């Protein structure tokens, strides 16, 4: 059985309205509990029995999505940084508490698999270096690849400019003369681009195809699919 939650706080945390507005919604008869009009905004309720305008609550247990991030969008909530991935989702989600956020980030010029959630514990777990969650990137480069890069990337000795600790071992495979796949278990700032820069190559396009055991498959850019919150149990 779901834990009971105070109605006005529940509606506020799910982005529906403020707590004071919830009282007005109750008075107007817009909220029902198990088919009966809500009595007051302070009552404790099972979220799965609540309906607003005869619709069940939107993801009352939390959100976990696999998004195909398109090019041109940032993962920041700061509107000053330009168009962001949150514009792809229902406007109500912007008012949720905890906030809906990405697990790690892909920069504006990187496309591909991105996980989005409001589960802060999951964000911390999947971005922690100690858990070594593998992430696979496909890159096209401005020069031919070199077999000498494979043992270097795998050695755990590659040093990025401006950093003291070397990169963790990474698996590099070649797809074509100027295309490669790189599997990382950490997530430093612009790491893929900086690793190739360290061997004299510039990344022209970058796309993440896999995060842990999850793959994009045929999901189109800008679309997402829901995952169970137990996906990483």
MIDOSE-1310 file (N, C-alpha, C; in nm, 2 decimals, decimal comma, always signed):
residues 233
xxxx	+0,08/-0,12/+0,00/+0,00/+0,00/+0,00/+0,09/+0,12/+0,00; +0,05/+0,22/-0,08/+0,13/+0,35/-0,09/+0,12/+0,42/+0,04; +0,22/+0,49/+0,08/+0,22/+0,57/+0,20/+0,12/+0,69/+0,18; +0,06/+0,73/+0,29/-0,03/+0,84/+0,28/+0,04/+0,97/+0,28
xxxx	-0,01/+1,07/+0,20/+0,05/+1,20/+0,19/-0,06/+1,31/+0,20; -0,02/+1,42/+0,26/-0,11/+1,53/+0,27/-0,15/+1,58/+0,13; -0,27/+1,60/+0,11/-0,33/+1,63/-0,03/-0,27/+1,76/-0,09; -0,27/+1,87/-0,01/-0,22/+1,99/-0,07/-0,07/+1,98/-0,11
xxxx	+0,01/+1,92/-0,02/+0,15/+1,90/-0,04/+0,17/+1,81/-0,16; +0,09/+1,70/-0,17/+0,10/+1,61/-0,29/+0,08/+1,68/-0,42; -0,02/+1,76/-0,43/-0,05/+1,83/-0,55/+0,05/+1,93/-0,59; +0,11/+2,00/-0,48/+0,21/+2,10/-0,51/+0,34/+2,03/-0,55
xxxx	+0,38/+1,92/-0,49/+0,50/+1,85/-0,53/+0,50/+1,79/-0,67; +0,37/+1,75/-0,71/+0,36/+1,70/-0,85/+0,34/+1,80/-0,95; +0,35/+1,93/-0,91/+0,35/+2,04/-1,01/+0,21/+2,09/-1,05; +0,11/+2,05/-0,98/-0,03/+2,09/-1,02/-0,06/+2,23/-0,99
xxxx	-0,02/+2,27/-0,86/-0,06/+2,40/-0,81/+0,01/+2,43/-0,68; -0,01/+2,55/-0,63/+0,05/+2,58/-0,50/-0,04/+2,51/-0,39; +0,01/+2,51/-0,27/-0,07/+2,45/-0,16/-0,19/+2,53/-0,13; -0,18/+2,66/-0,15/-0,30/+2,74/-0,12/-0,40/+2,73/-0,24
xxxx	-0,35/+2,71/-0,36/-0,44/+2,68/-0,47/-0,51/+2,55/-0,46; -0,44/+2,45/-0,39/-0,51/+2,32/-0,37/-0,63/+2,33/-0,29; -0,63/+2,43/-0,19/-0,75/+2,44/-0,11/-0,87/+2,49/-0,20; -0,84/+2,58/-0,29/-0,94/+2,63/-0,38/-0,99/+2,52/-0,47
xxxx	-0,90/+2,43/-0,52/-0,94/+2,32/-0,60/-1,04/+2,23/-0,53; -1,00/+2,20/-0,40/-1,09/+2,12/-0,32/-1,23/+2,18/-0,30; -1,23/+2,31/-0,27/-1,36/+2,37/-0,25/-1,44/+2,37/-0,38; -1,38/+2,38/-0,50/-1,45/+2,38/-0,63/-1,49/+2,24/-0,67
xxxx	-1,45/+2,14/-0,59/-1,49/+2,00/-0,63/-1,41/+1,94/-0,74; -1,29/+2,00/-0,77/-1,21/+1,94/-0,88/-1,13/+1,82/-0,84; -1,12/+1,79/-0,71/-1,04/+1,68/-0,66/-1,13/+1,58/-0,59; -1,10/+1,45/-0,63/-1,18/+1,34/-0,57/-1,08/+1,24/-0,51
xxxx	-1,13/+1,17/-0,40/-1,05/+1,07/-0,34/-1,13/+0,94/-0,34; -1,08/+0,84/-0,41/-1,16/+0,71/-0,42/-1,30/+0,74/-0,47; -1,32/+0,83/-0,56/-1,45/+0,86/-0,62/-1,53/+0,96/-0,55; -1,49/+1,00/-0,43/-1,57/+1,09/-0,35/-1,50/+1,23/-0,34
xxxx	-1,57/+1,34/-0,34/-1,51/+1,47/-0,33/-1,42/+1,48/-0,21; -1,30/+1,54/-0,24/-1,20/+1,56/-0,12/-1,27/+1,65/-0,02; -1,25/+1,62/+0,11/-1,31/+1,70/+0,21/-1,23/+1,83/+0,24; -1,10/+1,82/+0,25/-1,01/+1,93/+0,28/-0,87/+1,91/+0,23
xxxx	-0,80/+2,01/+0,20/-0,67/+2,00/+0,14/-0,56/+1,94/+0,24; -0,59/+1,93/+0,36/-0,50/+1,88/+0,46/-0,51/+1,73/+0,49; -0,61/+1,67/+0,43/-0,63/+1,53/+0,46/-0,52/+1,44/+0,40; -0,49/+1,33/+0,47/-0,39/+1,24/+0,42/-0,45/+1,14/+0,32
xxxx	-0,39/+1,12/+0,21/-0,45/+1,04/+0,10/-0,34/+0,94/+0,04; -0,39/+0,84/-0,01/-0,32/+0,75/-0,10/-0,31/+0,81/-0,24; -0,19/+0,85/-0,29/-0,19/+0,92/-0,42/-0,26/+0,85/-0,53; -0,27/+0,71/-0,52/-0,33/+0,64/-0,63/-0,48/+0,64/-0,63
xxxx	-0,54/+0,70/-0,53/-0,68/+0,72/-0,52/-0,73/+0,86/-0,56; -0,63/+0,95/-0,59/-0,66/+1,09/-0,61/-0,68/+1,11/-0,76; -0,79/+1,19/-0,80/-0,81/+1,23/-0,93/-0,83/+1,38/-0,93; -0,78/+1,44/-1,04/-0,80/+1,59/-1,05/-0,87/+1,61/-1,19
xxxx	-0,98/+1,67/-1,18/-1,07/+1,69/-1,30/-1,09/+1,55/-1,37; -1,11/+1,45/-1,28/-1,15/+1,32/-1,32/-1,03/+1,24/-1,39; -0,91/+1,29/-1,37/-0,79/+1,23/-1,43/-0,70/+1,18/-1,32; -0,64/+1,06/-1,33/-0,55/+1,02/-1,22/-0,42/+1,11/-1,22
xxxx	-0,36/+1,11/-1,10/-0,24/+1,19/-1,09/-0,13/+1,15/-1,18; -0,05/+1,25/-1,23/+0,06/+1,23/-1,32/+0,19/+1,18/-1,25; +0,22/+1,05/-1,27/+0,34/+0,99/-1,22/+0,36/+1,02/-1,07; +0,26/+0,97/-0,98/+0,27/+1,00/-0,84/+0,38/+0,93/-0,77
xxxx	+0,43/+0,82/-0,83/+0,54/+0,75/-0,76/+0,68/+0,80/-0,81; +0,69/+0,88/-0,91/+0,82/+0,93/-0,96/+0,83/+0,91/-1,11; +0,93/+0,96/-1,17/+0,96/+0,96/-1,31/+1,09/+0,90/-1,34; +1,10/+0,81/-1,44/+1,23/+0,76/-1,49/+1,21/+0,74/-1,64
xxxx	+1,28/+0,81/-1,72/+1,26/+0,81/-1,87/+1,39/+0,78/-1,94; +1,39/+0,72/-2,05/+1,50/+0,71/-2,15/+1,47/+0,80/-2,26; +1,54/+0,91/-2,28/+1,52/+1,01/-2,38/+1,63/+1,00/-2,49; +1,58/+1,02/-2,62/+1,68/+1,03/-2,73/+1,70/+1,18/-2,74
xxxx	+1,80/+1,23/-2,68/+1,83/+1,38/-2,68/+1,87/+1,42/-2,82; +1,80/+1,52/-2,88/+1,84/+1,57/-3,01/+1,95/+1,67/-3,00; +2,02/+1,70/-3,11/+2,12/+1,81/-3,11/+2,05/+1,94/-3,08; +2,13/+2,04/-3,03/+2,08/+2,17/-3,01/+2,02/+2,21/-2,88
xxxx	+2,00/+2,10/-2,79/+1,94/+2,13/-2,66/+2,04/+2,10/-2,55; +2,03/+2,19/-2,45/+2,12/+2,17/-2,33/+2,05/+2,09/-2,22; +2,12/+2,05/-2,13/+2,06/+1,97/-2,01/+2,04/+2,06/-1,89; +2,07/+2,19/-1,90/+2,06/+2,28/-1,79/+1,92/+2,33/-1,78
xxxx	+1,88/+2,36/-1,65/+1,75/+2,42/-1,62/+1,76/+2,57/-1,65; +1,87/+2,63/-1,66/+1,89/+2,77/-1,68/+1,85/+2,82/-1,82; +1,75/+2,89/-1,83/+1,70/+2,93/-1,96/+1,80/+3,02/-2,04; +1,89/+3,08/-1,96/+1,99/+3,17/-2,03/+2,09/+3,09/-2,11
xxxx	+2,10/+2,96/-2,09/+2,19/+2,87/-2,16/+2,13/+2,82/-2,29; +2,01/+2,86/-2,32/+1,95/+2,82/-2,45/+1,84/+2,72/-2,43; +1,78/+2,68/-2,55/+1,68/+2,57/-2,54/+1,72/+2,45/-2,47; +1,64/+2,39/-2,39/+1,68/+2,28/-2,31/+1,59/+2,16/-2,33
xxxx	+1,63/+2,04/-2,28/+1,56/+1,92/-2,29/+1,42/+1,92/-2,22; +1,41/+2,00/-2,12/+1,29/+2,00/-2,04/+1,17/+2,06/-2,12; +1,20/+2,13/-2,23/+1,09/+2,18/-2,32/+1,02/+2,07/-2,39; +1,08/+1,95/-2,39/+1,02/+1,83/-2,46/+0,91/+1,77/-2,38
xxxx	+0,91/+1,80/-2,25/+0,82/+1,73/-2,15/+0,70/+1,81/-2,12; +0,60/+1,75/-2,06/+0,48/+1,83/-2,02/+0,52/+1,94/-1,93; +0,46/+2,06/-1,95/+0,50/+2,18/-1,87/+0,48/+2,16/-1,72; +0,39/+2,08/-1,68/+0,36/+2,05/-1,53/+0,49/+2,00/-1,47
xxxx	+0,57/+1,92/-1,54/+0,69/+1,86/-1,48/+0,79/+1,96/-1,43; +0,78/+2,08/-1,48/+0,88/+2,18/-1,44/+0,85/+2,23/-1,30; +0,73/+2,20/-1,25/+0,70/+2,24/-1,11/+0,71/+2,13/-1,01; +0,76/+2,01/-1,05/+0,77/+1,90/-0,96/+0,88/+1,92/-0,85
xxxx	+0,86/+1,87/-0,74/+0,96/+1,87/-0,63/+0,96/+1,73/-0,57; +1,07/+1,65/-0,58/+1,20/+1,69/-0,63/+1,19/+1,72/-0,78; +1,29/+1,80/-0,83/+1,29/+1,85/-0,96/+1,32/+1,73/-1,06; +1,27/+1,74/-1,18/+1,30/+1,65/-1,29/+1,43/+1,69/-1,35
xxxx	+1,53/+1,60/-1,36/+1,66/+1,64/-1,40/+1,72/+1,52/-1,48; +1,83/+1,55/-1,55/+1,90/+1,44/-1,63/+2,00/+1,37/-1,54; +2,03/+1,25/-1,57/+2,13/+1,17/-1,50/+2,26/+1,19/-1,58; +2,35/+1,28/-1,53/+2,46/+1,32/-1,61/+2,41/+1,41/-1,72
xxxx	+2,50/+1,46/-1,80/+2,46/+1,55/-1,91/+2,52/+1,52/-2,04; +2,46/+1,56/-2,15/+2,51/+1,56/-2,28/+2,51/+1,70/-2,33; +2,62/+1,75/-2,38/+2,63/+1,89/-2,42/+2,54/+1,92/-2,55; +2,53/+2,04/-2,58/+2,44/+2,09/-2,69/+2,47/+2,02/-2,82
xxxx	+2,60/+1,99/-2,85/+2,64/+1,93/-2,97/+2,65/+1,78/-2,97; +2,59/+1,72/-2,86/+2,60/+1,57/-2,85/+2,45/+1,52/-2,84; +2,42/+1,42/-2,92/+2,29/+1,36/-2,92/+2,30/+1,22/-2,85; +2,18/+1,16/-2,84/+2,17/+1,02/-2,79/+2,10/+1,00/-2,66
xxxx	+2,14/+0,88/-2,60/+2,07/+0,83/-2,49/+2,09/+0,91/-2,36; +1,98/+0,96/-2,30/+1,99/+1,04/-2,18/+1,88/+0,99/-2,08; +1,91/+0,96/-1,96/+1,81/+0,92/-1,86/+1,77/+1,05/-1,78; +1,64/+1,06/-1,76/+1,58/+1,17/-1,69/+1,49/+1,12/-1,58
xxxx	+1,50/+1,18/-1,46/+1,43/+1,13/-1,35/+1,41/+1,24/-1,24; +1,32/+1,21/-1,15/+1,31/+1,30/-1,03/+1,35/+1,23/-0,90; +1,42/+1,12/-0,92/+1,47/+1,04/-0,81/+1,62/+1,07/-0,78; +1,64/+1,16/-0,68/+1,77/+1,21/-0,66/+1,87/+1,10/-0,62
xxxx	+1,82/+1,00/-0,54/+1,91/+0,89/-0,50/+1,97/+0,82/-0,63; +1,88/+0,80/-0,73/+1,92/+0,73/-0,85/+2,02/+0,82/-0,93; +2,00/+0,95/-0,93/+2,10/+1,04/-0,99/+2,24/+1,02/-0,93; +2,24/+1,02/-0,80/+2,37/+1,01/-0,73/+2,44/+0,88/-0,75
xxxx	+2,35/+0,77/-0,75/+2,41/+0,64/-0,77/+2,47/+0,61/-0,91; +2,39/+0,66/-1,01/+2,44/+0,63/-1,15/+2,54/+0,72/-1,20; +2,56/+0,84/-1,13/+2,67/+0,93/-1,17/+2,80/+0,91/-1,09; +2,79/+0,83/-0,98/+2,91/+0,81/-0,89/+3,01/+0,72/-0,96
xxxx	+3,14/+0,77/-0,97/+3,24/+0,70/-1,04/+3,26/+0,56/-0,98; +3,23/+0,54/-0,85/+3,26/+0,41/-0,79/+3,17/+0,30/-0,84; +3,06/+0,33/-0,90/+2,97/+0,23/-0,96/+3,00/+0,19/-1,10; +3,09/+0,27/-1,17/+3,15/+0,23/-1,30/+3,04/+0,19/-1,40
xxxx	+2,94/+0,27/-1,41/+2,83/+0,24/-1,51/+2,89/+0,27/-1,65; +2,89/+0,17/-1,74/+2,94/+0,19/-1,87/+2,85/+0,27/-1,96; +2,91/+0,36/-2,04/+2,84/+0,45/-2,13/+2,91/+0,44/-2,27; +2,84/+0,42/-2,37/+2,90/+0,40/-2,50/+2,87/+0,52/-2,59
xxxx	+2,97/+0,57/-2,66/+2,96/+0,69/-2,74/+3,02/+0,65/-2,88; +2,95/+0,70/-2,98/+3,00/+0,69/-3,12/+3,04/+0,82/-3,17; +3,17/+0,83/-3,22/+3,23/+0,96/-3,26/+3,28/+0,95/-3,40; +3,26/+1,06/-3,48/+3,33/+1,07/-3,61/+3,43/+1,18/-3,58
xxxx	+3,55/+1,16/-3,65/+3,67/+1,24/-3,62/+3,71/+1,31/-3,75; +3,80/+1,40/-3,73/+3,86/+1,48/-3,84/+3,98/+1,42/-3,90; +4,02/+1,30/-3,85/+4,14/+1,24/-3,90/+4,12/+1,09/-3,89; +4,20/+1,01/-3,96/+4,20/+0,87/-3,95/+4,23/+0,82/-3,81
xxxx	+4,17/+0,71/-3,77/+4,20/+0,66/-3,64/+4,33/+0,58/-3,64; +4,39/+0,56/-3,52/+4,51/+0,49/-3,51/+4,50/+0,38/-3,41; +4,55/+0,26/-3,45/+4,55/+0,15/-3,36/+4,63/+0,17/-3,23; +4,72/+0,27/-3,23/+4,80/+0,30/-3,11/+4,71/+0,36/-3,00
xxxx	+4,59/+0,41/-3,04/+4,50/+0,47/-2,94/+4,44/+0,37/-2,85; +4,42/+0,25/-2,90/+4,35/+0,14/-2,83/+4,42/+0,11/-2,70; +4,54/+0,07/-2,70/+4,61/+0,04/-2,57/+4,63/+0,16/-2,48; +4,64/+0,28/-2,54/+4,66/+0,40/-2,46/+4,53/+0,43/-2,38
xxxx	+4,41/+0,42/-2,45/+4,28/+0,45/-2,39/+4,25/+0,34/-2,28; +4,30/+0,22/-2,30/+4,27/+0,11/-2,21/+4,37/+0,11/-2,09; +4,48/+0,19/-2,10/+4,58/+0,18/-2,00/+4,55/+0,24/-1,86; +4,46/+0,34/-1,86/+4,43/+0,41/-1,74/+4,54/+0,51/-1,71
xxxx	+4,62/+0,55/-1,81/+4,72/+0,65/-1,79/+4,70/+0,78/-1,87; +4,60/+0,78/-1,96/+4,58/+0,90/-2,04/+4,54/+1,02/-1,96; +4,62/+1,12/-1,97/+4,60/+1,24/-1,89/+4,53/+1,35/-1,98; +4,42/+1,41/-1,92/+4,35/+1,52/-1,99/+4,42/+1,65/-1,95
xxxx	+4,42/+1,74/-2,04/+4,47/+1,87/-2,01/+4,40/+1,94/-1,89; +4,48/+1,99/-1,80/+4,43/+2,06/-1,68/+4,38/+1,97/-1,57; +4,40/+1,84/-1,58/+4,36/+1,74/-1,47/+4,48/+1,67/-1,42; +4,48/+1,64/-1,29/+4,59/+1,56/-1,23/+4,57/+1,41/-1,24
xxxx	+4,45/+1,36/-1,22/+4,43/+1,22/-1,22/+4,40/+1,17/-1,36; +4,47/+1,06/-1,40/+4,44/+1,01/-1,54/+4,30/+0,95/-1,56; +4,26/+0,93/-1,68/+4,13/+0,88/-1,71/+4,13/+0,73/-1,67; +4,01/+0,68/-1,62/+4,00/+0,54/-1,60/+4,01/+0,46/-1,73
xxxx	+4,05/+0,34/-1,73/+4,06/+0,26/-1,85/+3,93/+0,27/-1,94; +3,94/+0,29/-2,07/+3,83/+0,30/-2,16/+3,85/+0,21/-2,28; +3,74/+0,15/-2,33/+3,75/+0,06/-2,44/+3,72/+0,13/-2,57; +3,81/+0,13/-2,66/+3,80/+0,19/-2,79/+3,79/+0,09/-2,90
xxxx	+3,69/+0,10/-2,99/+3,68/+0,01/-3,11/+3,66/+0,10/-3,23; +3,70/+0,05/-3,34/+3,69/+0,13/-3,47/+3,58/+0,07/-3,55; +3,50/+0,17/-3,61/+3,39/+0,13/-3,69/+3,42/+0,16/-3,84; +3,50/+0,26/-3,86/+3,54/+0,30/-3,99/+3,67/+0,38/-3,98
xxxx	+3,72/+0,43/-4,09/+3,85/+0,49/-4,09/+3,85/+0,62/-4,00; +3,74/+0,68/-3,99/+3,73/+0,80/-3,91/+3,61/+0,80/-3,81; +3,57/+0,68/-3,78/+3,46/+0,66/-3,68/+3,49/+0,55/-3,58; +3,46/+0,58/-3,45/+3,50/+0,49/-3,34/+3,39/+0,49/-3,24
xxxx	+3,39/+0,38/-3,16/+3,31/+0,37/-3,04/+3,39/+0,37/-2,92; +3,35/+0,45/-2,82/+3,43/+0,46/-2,69/+3,34/+0,43/-2,58; +3,38/+0,33/-2,49/+3,31/+0,30/-2,37/+3,38/+0,35/-2,25; +3,31/+0,43/-2,17/+3,36/+0,50/-2,05/+3,29/+0,45/-1,93
xxxx	+3,35/+0,45/-1,82/+3,29/+0,42/-1,69/+3,29/+0,54/-1,59; +3,33/+0,66/-1,65/+3,33/+0,78/-1,57/+3,27/+0,89/-1,66; +3,25/+1,01/-1,60/+3,18/+1,11/-1,68/+3,24/+1,25/-1,66; +3,36/+1,27/-1,69/+3,42/+1,40/-1,68/+3,37/+1,50/-1,78
xxxx	+3,40/+1,62/-1,76/+3,35/+1,73/-1,84/+3,40/+1,71/-1,98; +3,31/+1,70/-2,08/+3,35/+1,69/-2,22/+3,46/+1,58/-2,24; +3,44/+1,47/-2,17/+3,55/+1,37/-2,16/+3,58/+1,31/-2,30; +3,48/+1,27/-2,37/+3,51/+1,20/-2,50/+3,59/+1,30/-2,59
xxxx	+3,54/+1,42/-2,61/+3,61/+1,51/-2,69/+3,75/+1,54/-2,64; +3,77/+1,55/-2,51/+3,91/+1,58/-2,46/+4,00/+1,46/-2,47; +3,95/+1,34/-2,46/+4,03/+1,22/-2,48/+4,08/+1,21/-2,62; +4,00/+1,24/-2,72/+4,04/+1,23/-2,86/+4,14/+1,35/-2,89
xxxx	+4,11/+1,47/-2,83/+4,20/+1,58/-2,84/+4,34/+1,55/-2,79; +4,35/+1,47/-2,69/+4,48/+1,43/-2,63/+4,56/+1,35/-2,73; +4,50/+1,29/-2,83/+4,58/+1,21/-2,93/+4,57/+1,29/-3,07; +4,53/+1,41/-3,06/+4,54/+1,50/-3,18/+4,42/+1,49/-3,28
xxxx	+4,31/+1,44/-3,23/+4,19/+1,43/-3,31/+4,08/+1,52/-3,26; +4,00/+1,57/-3,35/+3,89/+1,66/-3,32/+3,76/+1,58/-3,35; +3,67/+1,58/-3,25/+3,54/+1,51/-3,26/+3,45/+1,60/-3,34; +3,40/+1,55/-3,46/+3,31/+1,62/-3,54/+3,16/+1,60/-3,50
xxxx	+3,13/+1,47/-3,47/+2,99/+1,44/-3,43/+3,00/+1,34/-3,31; +2,91/+1,35/-3,22/+2,92/+1,26/-3,10/+2,77/+1,22/-3,06; +2,76/+1,09/-3,04/+2,63/+1,03/-3,01/+2,64/+0,92/-2,91; +2,56/+0,93/-2,80/+2,56/+0,82/-2,70/+2,46/+0,72/-2,74
xxxx	+2,50/+0,59/-2,75/+2,41/+0,48/-2,79/+2,37/+0,39/-2,68; +2,44/+0,40/-2,56/+2,41/+0,31/-2,45/+2,45/+0,37/-2,32; +2,36/+0,34/-2,22/+2,39/+0,38/-2,08/+2,36/+0,25/-1,99; +2,47/+0,20/-1,93/+2,45/+0,07/-1,86/+2,40/-0,03/-1,95
xxxx	+2,29/-0,10/-1,92/+2,23/-0,21/-2,00/+2,13/-0,15/-2,10; +2,10/-0,02/-2,10/+2,00/+0,04/-2,18/+2,05/+0,09/-2,31; +1,98/+0,07/-2,42/+2,01/+0,11/-2,55/+1,90/+0,19/-2,61; +1,94/+0,28/-2,71/+1,83/+0,37/-2,77/+1,74/+0,29/-2,86
xxxx	+1,80/+0,18/-2,93/+1,72/+0,11/-3,02/+1,66/+0,20/-3,13; +1,53/+0,19/-3,16/+1,48/+0,27/-3,27/+1,41/+0,40/-3,22; +1,43/+0,44/-3,10/+1,37/+0,56/-3,05/+1,41/+0,69/-3,13; +1,31/+0,76/-3,18/+1,35/+0,88/-3,26/+1,40/+0,99/-3,18
xxxx	+1,48/+1,09/-3,23/+1,52/+1,20/-3,16/+1,41/+1,28/-3,10; +1,42/+1,33/-2,98/+1,32/+1,41/-2,92/+1,21/+1,33/-2,85; +1,21/+1,20/-2,86/+1,11/+1,11/-2,80/+1,17/+1,04/-2,68; +1,08/+0,99/-2,60/+1,13/+0,91/-2,48/+1,03/+0,80/-2,46
xxxx	+1,09/+0,70/-2,38/+1,00/+0,59/-2,33/+1,02/+0,58/-2,18; +0,91/+0,54/-2,11/+0,91/+0,54/-1,97/+0,98/+0,40/-1,92; +1,05/+0,41/-1,81/+1,12/+0,29/-1,76/+1,06/+0,27/-1,62; +1,05/+0,15/-1,57/+1,01/+0,13/-1,43/+1,11/+0,18/-1,34
xxxx	+1,07/+0,23/-1,22/+1,16/+0,29/-1,12/+1,25/+0,18/-1,07; +1,22/+0,05/-1,09/+1,30/-0,06/-1,04/+1,41/-0,10/-1,14; +1,42/-0,02/-1,25/+1,51/-0,06/-1,36/+1,65/-0,09/-1,32; +1,70/-0,01/-1,22/+1,84/-0,03/-1,17/+1,85/-0,09/-1,03
x	+1,74/-0,16/-0,99/+1,75/-0,23/-0,86/+1,85/-0,34/-0,86
